[in-house]
Amino acid sequence: MRDDRRPDGDKPPGYAIDGVAMAVRPLDPGLHIVATPIGNLGDMTLRGLATLAAADLIVCEDTRVTRVLLARYAIARRLIAYHEHNAAAQRPRILRELAAGHAVALVSDAGTPLISDPGYRLVAEAVEAGHAVVPVPGASAMLAALVASGLPTDAFFFAGFLPQKEGARRKRLAALVAVPGSLVFYESARRLAAALADMAAVLGGARPAVVARELTKTFETYRRGSLAGLAAELAGEDAPKGEIVVVIGPPEETAPDAADIDTLLIGLLETGTVRMAADEAAALTGLPRRDLYQRALALKDRDDGGDAEA
């Protein structure tokens, strides 16, 4: 694989912002996982710039893409490509660099490395070999879409890219139906309409969703609605252009019926007192403890024909 060396690679390490040169300190040996912008190059962090400028080697998905970012900030370092097609062959080479005491920076084409790319295998082997692994946080399309979606953010599940074929896609969605949080997917523009149709069919058409496109870029857009409504809208349109993130709200919570509550309480009474059963049932269901206590007491009396132990 190509090892990109340039005459200016011998310059003292540093970077520049709007023509103002910034010196950097030497970087500790190890694998530095550096987040890069997902569209707007102004989203690069100062720490990320200093890390890239001081690294002995930058490992990236596509040297052409990364070179655009480096040129913006006047960074000249050695680059090698690392992606799903050459990862197995490149990992030993990168591990040798780490073993030699070098500082290696890992970046993806956009966003935080390891999210839907092969970087996690490199990190796992670096950890196993005893090398330091240092996260340098920054942009993430997943988090950007989630926080702008208006959907619950207290619990969420990132599901990455869905399978391309309908059967496999629906099977994967079925496994996510009951996840108690928002769901976040990456999707290609050309498969978006089909994916939304399957999401509506499997997850439920009434669930709220947001389609975020071209995040941080000039034509950043959000389309909000129910899964069924968004699927119907996209079905009649040409495939949108750009990078897509789909965020889906959590499943609607339904209160358990009386039979379910009795079953739960009876099971809890087999191993505990009425008070303990009521406490645990309240924690599990969110229902008032006083009501659950009275019902547990009635069930205990019914089953043993005497006074219930509180």
Residue pairs with C-beta under 8 A, 6 or more apart in sequence:
1 80
1 81
1 86
1 89
1 90
2 63
2 80
2 81
3 78
3 79
3 80
4 63
4 67
4 78
4 79
4 80
5 78
6 76
8 76
9 76
9 77
9 78
11 76
12 23
13 23
13 24
13 53
13 54
13 77
14 21
14 22
14 23
14 24
14 53
14 74
14 75
15 21
15 22
15 24
15 49
15 50
15 52
15 53
15 73
15 74
15 75
16 22
16 73
16 74
17 49
17 73
21 74
22 49
22 50
22 53
24 50
24 53
24 54
25 50
25 54
26 54
26 103
27 51
27 54
27 55
27 56
27 103
28 103
28 132
28 134
29 98
29 101
29 102
29 103
29 131
29 132
30 98
30 103
30 104
30 126
30 131
30 132
30 133
30 134
31 94
31 98
31 104
31 106
31 122
31 123
31 126
31 131
31 132
31 133
31 134
32 51
32 55
32 103
32 104
32 105
32 106
32 134
32 136
33 106
33 112
33 113
33 114
33 119
33 123
33 133
33 134
33 135
33 136
34 48
34 51
34 52
34 105
34 106
34 107
34 113
34 136
34 138
35 45
35 48
35 107
35 111
35 112
35 113
35 136
35 137
35 138
35 139
35 140
36 44
36 48
36 66
36 69
36 107
36 108
36 109
36 110
36 111
36 138
36 139
37 43
37 44
37 69
37 110
37 111
37 138
37 139
37 216
38 110
38 111
38 139
38 140
38 141
38 144
38 215
38 216
38 243
39 110
39 214
39 215
39 216
39 217
39 220
39 243
40 216
40 217
41 68
41 69
41 72
43 138
43 139
43 216
44 69
44 72
44 73
44 138
45 136
45 137
45 138
47 136
48 136
48 138
49 73
49 75
51 105
51 136
52 58
52 70
52 73
52 75
52 77
52 105
52 107
53 73
53 75
53 77
54 103
55 77
55 103
55 104
55 105
56 77
56 78
56 97
56 102
56 103
56 104
57 77
57 78
57 79
57 80
57 94
57 97
57 102
57 103
57 104
57 105
58 66
58 70
58 77
58 78
58 79
58 80
58 104
58 105
58 107
59 79
59 80
59 81
59 82
59 90
59 94
59 104
59 105
59 106
59 107
59 122
60 66
60 79
60 80
60 81
60 82
60 106
60 107
60 108
60 109
61 81
61 82
61 83
61 107
61 108
61 109
61 117
62 81
62 83
62 109
63 79
63 80
63 81
65 109
65 110
66 79
66 107
66 109
67 79
70 76
70 77
77 105
80 90
80 93
80 94
81 90
82 90
82 91
82 94
82 106
82 118
82 119
82 122
83 117
83 118
84 117
84 118
87 118
87 121
87 122
91 121
91 122
91 125
94 104
94 122
95 125
95 126
95 129
95 131
97 104
98 104
98 126
98 129
98 131
99 129
99 131
105 136
106 113
106 119
106 122
106 123
107 113
108 114
108 115
108 117
108 119
110 139
110 141
110 243
111 139
111 140
111 141
111 142
112 137
112 138
112 139
112 140
113 119
114 120
114 123
115 140
115 142
115 158
115 160
116 160
116 161
116 186
123 133
126 133
127 133
139 216
141 186
141 215
141 243
141 245
142 158
142 184
142 186
142 245
144 212
144 215
144 216
144 245
145 184
145 210
145 212
145 215
145 245
145 247
146 153
146 156
146 182
146 184
146 247
147 153
148 210
148 212
148 215
148 222
149 182
149 210
149 212
149 222
149 224
149 247
150 210
150 224
151 182
151 208
151 209
151 210
151 247
151 248
151 249
151 250
152 181
152 182
152 249
152 250
153 182
154 181
155 180
155 181
155 182
155 250
156 181
156 182
156 183
156 184
157 176
157 179
157 181
157 182
157 183
157 184
158 184
159 172
159 176
159 183
159 184
159 185
160 185
160 186
161 185
161 186
161 187
161 188
162 169
162 172
162 173
162 185
162 187
162 195
162 198
163 169
163 171
163 172
164 191
166 194
166 198
169 194
169 195
169 198
170 198
170 201
170 202
173 198
173 199
173 202
173 203
174 202
176 183
176 203
177 202
177 203
177 204
177 251
178 251
179 250
179 251
180 250
180 251
181 250
182 247
182 248
182 249
182 250
183 203
183 247
183 248
183 250
184 245
184 246
184 247
184 248
185 195
185 245
185 246
185 247
185 248
186 243
186 244
186 245
186 246
187 195
187 244
187 245
187 246
188 244
189 213
189 239
189 240
189 241
189 242
189 243
189 244
190 239
192 211
192 234
192 239
192 240
192 244
192 246
193 231
193 234
193 235
193 237
193 239
195 246
196 209
196 211
196 227
196 230
196 231
196 234
196 246
197 231
197 235
199 209
199 227
199 231
199 246
199 248
200 226
200 227
200 228
200 230
200 231
203 227
203 248
203 251
204 227
204 251
205 226
205 227
205 228
205 229
205 231
206 226
206 227
206 228
206 252
207 226
207 227
207 248
207 249
207 251
207 252
208 224
208 225
208 226
208 227
208 248
208 249
209 224
209 225
209 226
209 227
209 230
209 246
209 247
209 248
209 249
210 222
210 223
210 224
210 246
210 247
211 222
211 223
211 230
211 234
211 244
211 245
211 246
212 220
212 221
212 222
212 244
212 245
212 246
212 247
213 219
213 220
213 221
213 222
213 223
213 240
213 242
213 243
213 244
213 245
214 220
214 221
214 241
214 242
214 243
215 243
215 245
217 242
219 242
223 230
223 233
225 233
227 248
234 240
255 285
255 287
256 264
256 285
256 287
261 281
261 285
261 287
261 292
261 295
262 295
262 299
264 281
264 284
264 285
265 277
265 278
265 281
265 292
265 295
265 296
265 299
266 299
266 303
268 276
268 277
268 280
268 281
268 296
269 277
269 296
269 299
269 300
269 303
272 280
273 309
273 310
274 293
274 296
274 297
274 300
274 308
274 309
274 310
275 293
275 310
277 292
277 296
278 289
278 292
278 293
278 296
279 289
281 287
281 292
281 296
282 288
282 289
282 292
285 292
296 308
297 308
297 310
300 308
300 309
301 307
301 308
